[in-house]
Amino acid sequence: MCVLVAAGYLLYPVWRAAHPTPPDLTVRYRTDPTAVVAVAKPQLEVINTSKKTVSLSDVTVRYYFTADGGSAYGFDCVDAAMGCSNLSGTIVPLANPTADATDYLQLTFAAGAGTLAPGANSKGINLQLFRLDHQNLNQASDHSFNAKDTTFKPSKLVTAYLRGALAWGTALPGGADSGAAGQPSGAPTPKQSVPDGVVFDNFHYSGPTDPALIKHGWRIRTSKGGPGIPDTWSAAGVSFPAEPDALGGQVLQLQAATDGTKEHTTQAEVQSANTPFLTGTYAARIYFSDAPTTGNPGDHVNESFYTISPDDSLYSELDNEYMPNGGWGSKGPVLDTTTWFSAKTGDRSTLRHNISLQGWHTIVMTAVNGVATYSLDGKDLFSSSGKYYPREAMVVNFNTWFVDLPFAGPRAWDTKVNWFYYNAKQAMSLADVQKTVTDFYGDGTNYVNTVPKP
């Protein structure tokens, strides 16, 4: 009997080696095979290979890469079955870089991402990784990149953690994969709970043709018409450059450029689509310019942040228009805050402010309980009520355009938007908005939209 037990004991390691315990998680990966690209496009699937239900909020995934040229990198989620609003990404430098990894993209999930039953698959998580200087990157030296994986295959070059413990993949040697910001290896970044009716975007996009920009509900205007110089709207003036003075290091930039002729004039506008904005709080951190980036000053340029309804029958508009050199016969610098009832008849309630906005400012507009209020850096500027109040859903616009072309010569004007925030449920103070936005940045959240679709 003892001999049999002993023999069984001795044979157990052999049996175990032939029948290893399956991992709790499996990560499958695929990508485009080209190594040198403007944007890396890893796609991932997380599969629950355990016998217990797994909450995605307990899962952390890491994708390792080498930062080319010392450039800062940006991340975005293009598409995910659980919704990009439930996914956050943080780019973390490795404490001990290796030959094929200086940084990793850490993905965490909100409670809204749900759970995976035993054997369940998260489905494809379509990601983007790009340099903030918008130069090409070379994936050939990236630890997690495999040009052969053009269809989904298990990849141990991507690691996954369950409640902080390594559950899939091979951690980098030499302690390189030892966690970040004082967290244990693989510990998820804490995430705030996002209520219904919230939109946040910090414009971490690779360029005007980024598919994530469209999926997140933004459109670059190229159609004809006004305002400003008619039929000059162009995607050429829309970019997403690195900006050291911006939270997160990246902005939406809107450039209006001209040589004094309509033929060589471009204006820039980015407009929301698909989301019904109405009452609540609107906020944006914007860099306004009192002088052109290049060329001679003096243009009657308009740098705007406003909401507007597409329907004339119940026309609604909340409007901030900044004109550093004035326009339509007025002197600048001026900020016009206006609530419109009818654009056709010019029926509006408005107040002009003779102030310079050169530099970064945060504009907050609230529309609650029949009163629309405009504020700048926490100071109330203007309120309207009665019929001067939103009546139907609106879209959000940022644009830079010329009132006229008063002189010849090349010049360009830039407006920058760091982030946009909306809360449909309440009027929020500047302090409350800033805290919420700071939390989003701290969580690695680039985009959220929990407004119910119409």
CORQUIHU-V949563 format. One record per helix or strand. SS is the DSSP state (~ for helix, > for strand). FROM is the first residue (numbers start at 0). LEN is the number of residues. If there is no record, write none. Layout:
# CORQUIHU-V949563
ss: <SS;SS>
from: <FROM;FROM>
len: <LEN;LEN>
This chain:
# CORQUIHU-V949563
ss: <~;>;>;>;>;>;~;>;~;>;~;>;>;~;>;>;>;>;~;>;>;>;>;~;>;>;~;>;>;~;>;>;~;>;>;>;>;>;>;>;>;>;>;>;>;>;>;>;~;>>
from: <1;24;35;39;42;53;55;58;67;72;83;86;100;110;114;120;124;136;138;152;158;164;197;210;217;232;234;237;241;246;249;251;261;265;276;279;293;300;316;326;329;333;346;357;370;378;393;410;429;446>
len: <17;6;2;1;6;2;3;7;3;8;3;12;9;3;2;1;7;2;3;2;4;4;4;5;3;1;3;2;1;3;1;7;3;7;1;9;1;8;7;1;1;9;7;11;6;7;9;13;14;3>
